[in-house]
Amino acid sequence: MTKTTGAAETVGAAGTAGAAETAGAAGTTGAAETAGAAKATGARPKAARAQAQPHPAPAPVLGTRALNRATLDRQLLLRRSADLSVDGAVAHLLGLQAQNVKPPYFALAARLEGFDPEDLSGPLAARDLVRIVTMRSTIHLHTADDALTLRPLVQAARDRELHAFRKGLTGVDLKELASLARAAVEEEPRTMKQLREVLLPRWPDADPQSLAVAARCSLPLVQVTPRGLWRRSGQVALTTAEHWIGRPSEPVPAPDATVLRYLAAFGPASVKDMQTWAGLTRLREVFERLRPQLRTFRDENGVELFDLPDAPRPDADTPAPARLLPEFDNLLLSHADRSRVVPPEYKGRTWKGNLAYSVFLIDGFLEGVWRMEEGAGDGKDSAVLTIEPFGTLTKAQRRELTDEAERLLRGPLCGATTYDVRFGTVIER
């Protein structure tokens, strides 16, 4: 960063001091010649041209804490929103990662004042919200509108995923497969096992898993309820988004509007950040097309960041409250450079094998993991929430974190009559 900034300052200085020296020299040795040449040819003197084209000022630098506060504000994590509905929050956040059933509920509880799990289960049951594979080949919770537009937008990523299974699909006509699969799941929702059983008789030599994956990648398949409803069990059964929502998919949209929405929820951000979030490539030209209506910054490593001109960018010293977030929270997975939230020394510590742990924030940054166990105390209506810090917390930070944990334990996501908050081991060694 120092080298880049210094270079910019040097060039800027040359544009002013250097021009003055040139003008001075022209005044003593070559002013008459320069003026004469200009008069004869109609050209402007070099010094005049240099002054007419000043070197652009370098983009402002946003430090890690400034990026942290801006992102937390847009992620509704500097303060819980009392105004947004669940549908509105899910739309603003461009969806919530939802491989498992519970994480979206905990993600919204950290962001919305007075959140009740029925506030999410209701729209899911009414099909206003759906669970569908979109970004990064993972299940996300989306509004019905976004399911019909974002899914076509990220189809290129699904095509790349499908390419990895090509050896198991030798001789398979993918258009025919998509047609057979659509007819099957629209007749009735099917599990992946049932979908394989539908497709395998047509292509008996193909790999069964590859056939089901091909259907998932080729079609916008949603997980039907009761899957995803709070405290309700249900296996993963699939049908098409169009059939479930009752509307056709939208044409593949231009990505411009999604770039602007991404910046509103995750900015300031680089091109690579958004490509990481979406699982797409070649978005540079979209950002360049939008550049005239965006502001640009640099991070401390000199990486160019884009942002909406009027988006909130709070002061770096703005207080950030303790928050308990679920595994796979959007905040942790939506940037190529995650140092705005995850300190470098803690990178990779919230995973063990294929298991991801719920995390907590102190002063806006990831500082450890937590686990809630219901029925683990003195009775079935009891709960224990264990907190494992990665570093040393101050007494005030432990108190703030305990208060946030007790809020969760007393609330509708747990509702324990007796509970305990403990500082101990969460990640088994």
N, C-alpha and C positions, 0 to 999 in steps of 0.2 A: 504494500500500500504506500509506504513512504517513497519508494522509488517512483511509482506512478504519479503520486501527488507532486513530488518534487519536479518531475519532468513537465507536468502541466504548468507548474509555477514558473519554471524556467522559460517555457515557450511563451507564457503570458508576459513575462518580463521583457523578453526579446521583442514582443509586439509593441512595447511602449518605449523602453529605454533604447532598444536598437533602432527604432524608427526615429527617435530624437537625434541619435548620433548620425544616422544617415542624412537626416535633414540638415544637421549642422555641417556635415562634410560638404553637402551639395551647396550650402551657402558660401563656402570659402573656395572650393576648387571647381565645382562643376555646375553651379546653379544656372549659369548662363547657357551652358550647353544643353542642360536638361530642359530648361524652359524653351530654348530654341527648337529642340527636337520635338517637344510637345506641340509647339505652335505649328511646326511644319507638317506634322503627321496627324494632329488631332488626338494623339494619345495622352493619357494622364500620366504624370510622373510616377515612378515606382513608389516613392514615399507616400504619395496620395492614395495609390491603390492599396498599399499595406494598411493605411489608416482606415480605409473604407471597408476592409475585411478583417476586423479584429478576430483574434483567436477565441473560440467559444470558451466560456468559463467552465472549469471541470464540474461534473455533477457533484452535488453535496454527498458527503459520506454519512451513512447511517451505521452507528456502532451496534454491537450485538444486543445491548439492552434496549436501544431504540427499536430495533427490529422485533425484539421480544414483546415490548409493550404494544406496538402496532398490531402484531399478530394476535395477541391475547384480546385486544379490544374487538377485533373483527370476529374472533371466535367466541365472543360473548363470555370471556373468562376474566375480564377485569371487574365485571359486575354482572350479576344475574339480571336478565331482561325481565321486566314486569309487563312488557307490552306485546312481545311476540307470541303468537300461538305456536303450537308444535309444528303445524304445517308450514308456518312462516319461517320458523327457525331451520327446519330441514331444507327448505328452499334456499334460504340465505347461505347455509353452510354447504350447499351443493351436495347434500346427502351425508349420511353417516355410515361409516364402515360397520358391517353387521354380520360377520361370519357366524358369530354366536348370537343367541337371542337377546341376552341381557345387556350387552354393551351399549346399544343405542339408548336404553332407559337411563343408565348411569351417566352417559354423555349429556343427555338433556337435563338431568337433575343438577348437573354442575353448571348449567347455562341458563336455566329458566327458573324464575321465582315461582314457588308454589307448585312445581311440577308434580303431577300425579300419574302413575303408570297408565291409568285409563285414558289419559290425554293422548297417549300414543296408541294404545290398543284399539281405541274407538276408530280413529282414522284408518288404521290397518284393516279392521273388520269391514269398514265402509268402502275400502279399496281406493281411498284418497291417497294413501301411502302404500308403497309396495317394496318388497325385497327382491332385488334383481342384480345379476352380475353386470357391473359397469367398469369403473376404474380399476386398473391393476389386476384384472381377472378375479376380483373378489366381490362377494355379496355386499351391496350397499342398500341402505334404506333411502328411498327417494319419494318425492311427490309423484303422483301419476303423470303430471305434465313432463317432469324431468325424465321419467322412465321411458317416455315415448320419444324424447329428443336426444338425451345424453347417450342412450344405448346405441342408436345409429351412429352418433359422432365417434364413439370409440370402437366401432366395428373393425377398424384396421388392426387394433391390438388383439381382438379375438381371432382374426385371420392368422396373425403370427403365432398365437397360442395353438391354433389348429394345425399349423404347419409342423409343430413338434411331434404330432401324432400321425404323420403321413404314412409311416411304415405300416401301421396297423389298419390303414384305409386303402390299401392297394385294390384297385378295381371298383372302388365305391364312387358312385355318382353323387356328389355332394348336393346338387340341386334336388335330385330325387329323394335323397335322405332327408333333407329339410322338409320336403313336401309330406313324406310319410310321417315324420315326427310331429309336424304341426297338426296333421289330421288326428293323430293319436292323442296328443295332450289336450287338444280342444274338444275331443269327444269326452274325455274325463281327465282330471289331473293325474299325472303318472310320476312315480318315483324313478330315479335313475335306473334302478334294477328293472323296473317294468318297461322303461324305454328301451333298454338293451334287448329285452325279450321281444319287443315289437320289431326291432330292426334286424336282429340276428338272422331270422329265417330268410330275409332277402339277401343278406351278404354273409353266409355261414363261414366263409374263410377269413373274414375280417376279425380284428381284435374287438371283443365286446366293449371294453372300456373306451376304446377309441371311437366307436360308433356313438356312444352316449355323449362323449365330449364334443364330437362333431355336431350333434344336435344342439348342445348347449351353446356352442360358439356360433352356430349359424342362425339361431332363433333367439329372440328376446324373451327368455323364460323367467317367469316370476315364481317365487315360492308362495303357494296359496296358504291362507289361514286354515286351521288355527296356528300353524307355525308362525312364531313371532309375537303371539299375544302373551301378555304378562300372566304368569302362573298357569299357562295352558300348555299341555303337551301336544306335539304333532310332528310326524315325520315330514321330511322334505318331499313335497309333492309339487309338480311343476305344470304350468300351462303357459300359454303365450301372454305377453303383456296386453296385446290388443284384445284378446278374448276376455281376460280378467277385468280389464278396465272398461271395455266396451267401446273403444275408439281405435281407429287405425293408427299405426306408427306414423310419425311425421317424416317428411323427406330429410335426408342427411343435412343438418344445418351447417352453415358456415361457422367456423370456430370462433369468430370474432366476439360474438356476444358471450360465449363461455369464457373466453380469456378475461373479459371485463368482470364477469361474475367471480371468477377465480381470484382476481386481484382484490375484489371487494371482501372476500372471505379469508384470503391467505396472504395478501400483499403486505408490504412491497415484496416482489419476487422476481427471480430471473427466469429466462426462457427455460432453462434446464429444470428449475423448480416446477414449473407447470407441466413440463413433459414427464417428470417423475410422478406427479399427482395423477395425470390422465393416463399414463402408460402409452403416450403417443410420441412420435418423433416429428421433426421438421416443422416446428411451430415458429421458428425464427421469423419467417416471412409474414406470419400473422401479426406478430409484435411490431415488426417494421411498418406494416400497413397501419397499425393503430398508433404508432409513435407520436404523430402530431397531436393526438388528444390525451396523451399520457405524460406524467412526470417521470424523470429518470433520476436515479441515485446510484451510489456505489456502496458496496459493503466494505469492510475493513481489509479485504483481500483484493479489492479493485474490481469485483464482479459487478456488472451493470444490473441494476434492479429497476423494474417498471412499477408504476403505481397510478391509481386514479388521482387526479389533481385534488379533489376535495375529500379524499378518504382520511379517516382519523389517523394521526400519527402522534400519540401522546408523548409527553416528555419522558425521557429515559428514567427519571426518578419517580414516576407515577407509582404509587403503591399497588402491588399485585397480591390478592388474597390467596391463601392456601386453597388448593382444589384437589379433590380426589377424582381421578379420571379412570375410565375402563381400559382394558387392553384394546389395542388397535384404534385408539382414539385418533380422529383426523389430525389433531395438532401434531402428532408424532410422525406422521407418514406422508405428509403432503409437500415436502420440500426436498430437493436434492441435498442441500446443506441444512442440516437440522440443528446446527449449533445455536440457533436463535432460541431454542427450547432445551436441547439436550447438551449439557456440558461435555466436552470431548472426553473427559476422564470417565464418564458414565456410559459412553456409547457401547451398545451391545449388552448392557447388564440387565436389561428388562426382559431378556429372552433366555430360555434354556431349552435347547433342542427345538422342538416345534411348539413349545409352550410359551405364551406371552403372559406377562403379569400386568395387573392393574398398577397404575403409577400415581404419584402425587407430586404437586408443584408447591414449591416454597419460593417466594419472591419471584414468581413467574417461571422458574426453571425446574426441570425434573430433578428431584432429590431423593427418590427412593420408590419402593413398591409397597402395596398393601393387599390384604386379603380379608374378605368377610365370610365368616362361617355361621350360618344360622342353625340353631339347635345345638350349638357347641358349648353352651354354658350350663346353667342349672336346670334347664327344661327346654321343651320344644319351642317356647316363645322367647327364648333367649338368643343372644348373638354375641359373637366375639369378633372384633375388627383388629387385626394385627398390622402394625406399621413397621417396616424395615427401612430406616434411613441409610443412604449410602455414605454419608458423611456425618459430621457432628452438627446437631441442631442446637440453637440457643434455647434457653428456657421459654422465651416468648414464642419462638417458632413451634416448639412442642405444644404449647398451650393452644396456639392458633390451629394447629393441625388436629389436636384432640377435639376442639370445638367443632371443626368441620366434620370429623368422624362421628361425633355424637349427633349432629344434625342429620346425617345419613341414617344412623341407626334408629333414631326416633321417627323418621319420616316414613312415607308410604312404601318405599322400596324395601323396607325391612319391617318396621313396626314392632320391634321387639319390646316386650314389657320389661325385660332386664337385659342389660348389655354391659360389655366391658371393652375398653380400648386399651390395647397393649402395645408396647414397643418390643419387638422381638424379631424372630427369623421368619421370613416368608419364602425366600428362595432356598430350597433344600440343597445342601452341598453334597 
